[in-house]
């Protein structure tokens, strides 16, 4: 998109400069909503999907505009939102609404496929451009293959209208079921419907607790490297409570309160604590559902290490 030919006063129209490019919007989202704190250039670039050079340039520009402020120098350089900026709270509300809009679509799709004949369903990938189709893939029982596509198409009409989307649907039987791509968004089946952790190979309560502790240590290490995991998980618990998880609501609500009120260091300490409360909370870790496939691979690699290496 070309720069407008006629310039306008940044005093009267500051948002022209603040929201002047997708890179700036992405980084404001990281600073104000996803991290809500300080972040280094490399992490900001990764989270915003930008090159490090591009992210550094945009972050400096946000600093010059008064949206962000710098701390440290060199490799220790970090940027954080400027707390007293008058637009900061409004940006937070804006990005929260954006996230809720997306989550409500995913919830609506989950409800669409919540019928016994659907064994699993996923979004192959999200469209990158307005007007591109949302690709959905569904695995169903063989006995339903003759009618279920028409039924699901009818059910999807409301979502297409409400979100102004084109949705393309591919239906498979279990015999020709493809492997879901790593970046797929699972809507049902494939282990996403259960909130509590079910770790493979658990034979005794002691084994279960040891594996839960090992998993918690790996998550604590991941949080140290990427604090945005706290924010992402908090958003996930909000969604779970909105959907109502029945008996699991109590544990989910407790985790949400901890994520909202505890510092990052205190959450990391709780994850690896030997207290009875920590042991109980480790049975319902909410972090796994929000991991990217790269983070999940890292967690699985940590789980494979002998206990004395962690």
N, C-alpha and C positions, 0 to 999 in steps of 0.2 A: 504494500500500500504506500502510495506516494505521500511525502510530507505536504500538508496543505500550503497552497501558494501564499495565502494571506496570513501573516502572524497575528496573534492576539495577545493581550496583556496577561502575563503569568500572575500578576497580582489579582486580576479579576477572575481569571479562568485557570487556577493552578492545576486542576485535574487534567487539563490538556497535556501538561508536562509529566505529571505524576503517573497517569495511565496512558502515556504516549506510545507504548509498544508492548507486544506480548511478553517480552523478556522482563520488563519492569513489573507487569501484572503478576507473572509467575513468581518473581522474587518477593514481591509484597505479600503474596499468599504464603510463601515459606516463612517469612519473618513474622507476620502477624497472626497466622492461623495454624500452620503446620508445626512450626517450632515454638512460636510465641516466646522467643528468647534469642540468645546470641548464636551465631552459626558461622563456621569458617567458609571460605570461598569454595573449596573443593566440595564440601557437603551441600552447600547451597546450589552449586552448579548441578550436582547429581540429582538433587530433589526437584529442581526446576527444569531438568532436561536441556541444559545449556552447556556450552564449552566453558572451561574455567576462565579463559580470557574474556569471553562475553559476559560471564557472570560477574567477574571483578569490575569490568567497565560499568555494568548496569548498577551494581551495588554502590560504587563510588558516586554515580549519578544520583541514586536515591539518597545518599548521604548529603550531597550538595543541595538536594531539594528539601532536606530536613526531615525526611521520612525515616531514615536510618542513621545510626551513629557508629563510629569505628572505635574499636578497642584493640590494643596490641599493635604489633608491627611484624613485618616479614611473614614467616610461617605461622606465627601466633595471631595474625590479623583476623579479627572477627567483626561481624556486623550484627547489630540488634535493632529492633524497632525503637524509635525515639518516643519514650513513654508520654511525653507531654504534647505530642502532636495532636491537633484538634480532630483530624480525620481518622486517627488510629482505631478508635472504637467502632466507627462506622465501617471501616474496612473489615474488621473482624466479623461484624454482623453480616456483611455482604458475602464474605467467603463461607460463613456458616450456612447461609441460605443456599448458596451454590451447592455445598456438600449435601445438604438435606434434600435438595431437588434431585440429585443423582441417587441418593440412598432410597428415596421414595420410588424411583423407577425400578431399581433392583428389587425392592420389596414387592412391587406390583408384579414383576416377572416371576418372582418366586411363588407368589400366590397363584399365578396362571398355571404353573406346572405342578401344583400340589394336588395331583390326582394319582390314584394307585398304579395306573398303567404306565406312568412315566417313571422310568428307573433312574435316569440322570439327565441333567440338562445344564448347558453352560453357554456363556457368551464367548464366542471364539476370540474376538477382539473388539475393542471400542472403535467406532468410526473416527477418523482424524479430521474430516471435513464435514461441514454442514451439507446435508443432502445425501451423504453416503449411507448405505444401509447398515443396520445393526444385524450382525450375523449370529444366529442362534442354532445350536445343534442339540438334538434330543435323542435319547435312547429309550425305546419302548419295548413292551412285550410283543412277541410275534403275532399273537391273536388280536392285537389292537391296531396293527399296521394299516388295515383297510379303512379305518375311520378316524384315527386319532389326529392325523394332520389337519383335516378339515375342522375338527373340534378345537384344536389349539389355535388355528388361524382365526377362528371366530373369537376366541378368548383374547387374542392379542390386539384386536381392533381397537379396544378402548385405550390401550397403552399407546398405540400409534397415533390416535387422535389427541390424547392428552399431552403427549410429548413431541408431537409433530415429527414422527419418525417413520422411516421405512424399515420394516423388520422382515428379514429373510430367514426362513425356517427350513432346516434339513433334518429329516427323521431317519433314524437307523434302528434296526433290530439288534438284539444282543449279539447275534451271529456276525454282523458286519460292523460292530461298534468300533469307531476310530479312537485313538488315544487323544485325549484333550490336550491342546498345546499348553506349554508351561504358563503362559500369561493369561490363560482362560479364567473367566469369572464364573465360578460354580454357583448354579442356582438351586439345584437339588441333587441328591445322591452324592456319590463319591466322597462320603464321609463328612459332608458339611452340615448335616442336620442335627448333629449332637453337639451340645455345648461343652460337656465335660470331656476331659482328656481320657482316651483309652489307649494306653501305650502297649504296643505289641510285645508279647513275651512275658507279661507279668504273671508270676506264679504264686507269689505270696505278698502279703501286705508290706513286708520289709523290702522286697524287690521293687514293689511299686513306689515306695517312698524314696528309694535310692535313685530310681530312674527319674522321678519327678524332681528331685534335688539336682540331678545332673542336667536336666532340661532347664531348670530355673537358673542355674549357673551360666549356661550358654545364653539364655535370654538376657541376664544381667550384663554379660559382656557385650552383647549386641546393643543394649540400651546405652552403654557408655560410648560406643562408637557412633550411634545414631539416636539421639534423644527424641527424634520425631516419632519413634515407636510408641512412646507414652501417649502422645496426642492421638495417634491413629487408633490405638487400643481403646482409649477413652471414648472416641467417636463410635467404635464398634459396640462397646457396652451400652451406649445410649440407644443404638439401633436394636440391640437384643431386647432391652427393656421395653422399647416401643412395640416390638412384635410379641412380647409376653412369652417367656420361656417356662412358665408354670413353676414347678418346684425349684428350678435353678435361679429364679429371680433374686432370691436372697443373696446368693453368692455373687451374682453379677452386680447387684447394687453395692455390695461391699467393695468389690474391686473398683467400681466406678468412683466411689467416694475416695478410695486410696489414691487413685490416679489423678483425681482433681485436687487433692489437698496435700499429698506428700511431695517432698522434693525428689528429684531424680535419684540422689544418693540414698535417700531413705527407702525408696522403692527397691533399689538394688540390694540394700541391706536386708530388707524384708524377704526378698526372693530367696536368699541363701541362708536365712536364719534357721536355727534349730528349735525355735519356739513352737508350741502346740498350734498357735494360730497360723504361723507360716506353713506348717505341715498341712493343715486343713486347707489353706488357700491354694497351695500348690496342686491340689487335686482338681482345681477348676481354673487353670491358667487361661486367660482370654487372649494372650498375645499371638498364639499360633495362627489364628484366622486372618490376621492382617499382614502377615509377612509376605514380602515379594518372593518370587521363586529363588532369587539369589540369596536372600536372607534364610529361606528355608533350607537351601542346600548347605549353607554355613552351619546352621543349627544341627542338621543331620550329621555333618562331618564331626562336630563337637561331640555328639552323642556316641559316635563310634569309637572315640578315644577311650583308653583305659582311665579309670577314675583318678589315678594318681597323676595324670597329665593335665587335668583341668584345674 
